[in-house]
Amino acid sequence: MKKFDMSKFKLRKVTIDELDDRMLLINLYATQAITLIIGFVWILFQHRNPFLLFALPQNSTFLLWGIGLGILVIAVDLLISRFVPEEVGDDGGINDRIFKNRPWWHIILLSFIVSVCEETLFRGGIQHSFGPYWTSIIFAVIHVRYLKHWIPTGLVFSISYGLGWIYEHTGTLWAPIIAHFLVDMIMGFVIRYRRET
């Protein structure tokens, strides 16, 4: 039996340009699965039932909060992108690579998966332990591709704080999931269908 030689095992940083589309999607789905698992484990360590977070509330006001925050974030993001140079909001081309050539149904699917997985961890688990302010700092740091510039970092922090606020206000995880989903989906469609100038 051949032994595995750890001295030959090396980790190296890979740029987005080195990943083909298949590997990019594998990485995206894998990180979201890990995020969801960590979220469920975190919630279980808090002696809470993670499945109860997904119970639908009896009234539908959470829909208004989720849709309202989603529309507000999209409007602010589009306004900022109109007046701020493109390189300030540069994420290293990751969003373009994820959404540019994706069919519309896959953009919807990706947006839903990301919103459920990230909101389960951040609003469902971390916010319960640390509150919306520190959760938003962690959320901004996790979105490392935006940390090069203060405008997108501030925007990610603000969005996260808004998601945390509507979660506390409505008492349901579905409000931030809806807002997160709308933002990701519509911005994905903007990237996918925008005309090159």
N, C-alpha and C positions, 0 to 999 in steps of 0.2 A: 504494500500500500504506500502510495506516494504521500510524503508529508508536505504540508503547506508552509512555505517559507515567508514569514511575516516581514523579513527584511526587504523583500522585493515588492511589498505592498506599499503604494504611495498614493496619497490624496493630492489632487491638484485642483485649483480653481478653474471652472469652466465658464466661458463667456456664453452669452445667449446665442451668438453667431455660430458656436460650435455644436449646438443642439439642433437636430433635425426636428421636424414637426411631430413625429411619433414620440421621440424622447421628451420633447417639451410637454406634450400631453400626459405622458406617463409621470413626469415630475409633478405636474399640476395636480393630477388625481391622487398621487401618493401623498403629497403634502397635505391635501385636504382630508384624506383618510386619517392621517396621523393627527391632524388638528381635531377631528371629530372624536377620535379615540381618547386623546388627552383631555378633551372637554368632558366626555362621559366619565372618565376616571376621576377627574377633578371634582365633578359634581357628586360622585359616589363617595369620595373622601369627605365631603361636606355632610354626609348622611342624608342626602336628598335623592329623590328618584328622577333621573334625567328625562325619562319618558313623560313625566307630568309637566315638564316645561313645554311640551308640544300640544297640550290640551287646548282646544279652541275655546276662547272666552264666549260667554253667552251673548254679550252685546258686540256690535260690530264697529265701535269707535276706534278700535286698534287699527282698522283698515285706513281710516282717515289720517291717523297719526303717521302710519307707515308711508302711505302715498304722499301725504303732505311733506314729510321730511325728505322723501326721495326726490320730489319735484324741486324743493328748495335747493338741495345739494346739486342737482343737475343744472339748475339755473345759475347758481353761483359759480360752478365749475366752468360752464360755457362762457360766462361773463369774464372770468379770470383769463381763460384761454384767448379771449378776444383782445385783451389789453396787455397781456404779459408775453414776453418773447417765448417762443416754443422751447428753446433750450432750458429755460427755467423749470419747466414742468417735465423735463426729460426723465424717463424711467429706465433708460438704457435700451429702449425698443421692445421691452417685454410685452406691454399691452398690445402693441402693433402685431407682434408675432403671434400672440394668443388669439386675437380677434380678426385680423385683417382678411384672412382667407377662409374663415370658418363659416359654414352654412348657418342661416338664421336660427334653426332649431337647436344647433349645438351651442350657440351663444346663450340661448335661453337656458339650456341644460347646465352649462358651466356656471352661469350666474346664480342659478338656484342652488347648486351643490356648494359653491363658495359661500353663499349667504347663510345657508343652514349650518355648515361646518364651522365657519368663523364665529357666527353669533352664538352657537352652542358653547364654544370655548370662552369667548371674551365676555359676552353678556351673561350667559347662563352660569359659567364657572368662575372666571377671574373677577368679574364685577361683584359677585356675591362676597368675595374675600376682601377686595381692596377698594371698592367703590368706583364710580365712573371716571374720576380724575386720573388715578393711577392706572386704571385699565386702559384709558385712552393714551397714556404715555407708552405703555407696553405695546398697544396696537400700532402706534406710529413707528416705534422702533422695529417691530416685526416687519413692517412694510419698508424694509431697508432700502429698496430701490429709489425711494423718494427722499432719502436723508441728505442727498447732495445739495438740495436747495430748501430754503426755509419756507417758501410759499406752499409747495405740495406737502411738506411735513406738517405745517400748520393746518392745512386743509384736512389732511388725514386725521390729525388730532381732533379737530373740530367736528368732523363727521362722526368719529367714534364717540365723542362726548354727547353729541345729539342722539346717537343710537342708544347710548346708555341712559340718557334722560327719558326718551320715550319708553324704554323698557321699564324704568321705575314708575313712570307716570301711568302706563297702561297695565302693568303687572303681567304682561304676556310677552314671550319671546317672539311671537309672530309679528309684532309691530316693527322691531328692528330688522327682522328677516325680510319683511316686505320692502322696507326702505333700502336695505343693502342690495336686495335683488334688483329693484328698479334702477338704482344707480349703476350697478355693474352691467345690466342688460342694455340700458339705453346708451351708456357710454361705449359698450361693445358694438352696438349698431352704428353709432356715430363713426367709430374707427372703421368698421366694415364697409360702410356705404358712403363715406365722405369722398368727395372728388379731389384728386390730386391737383395742386396748383402749380 
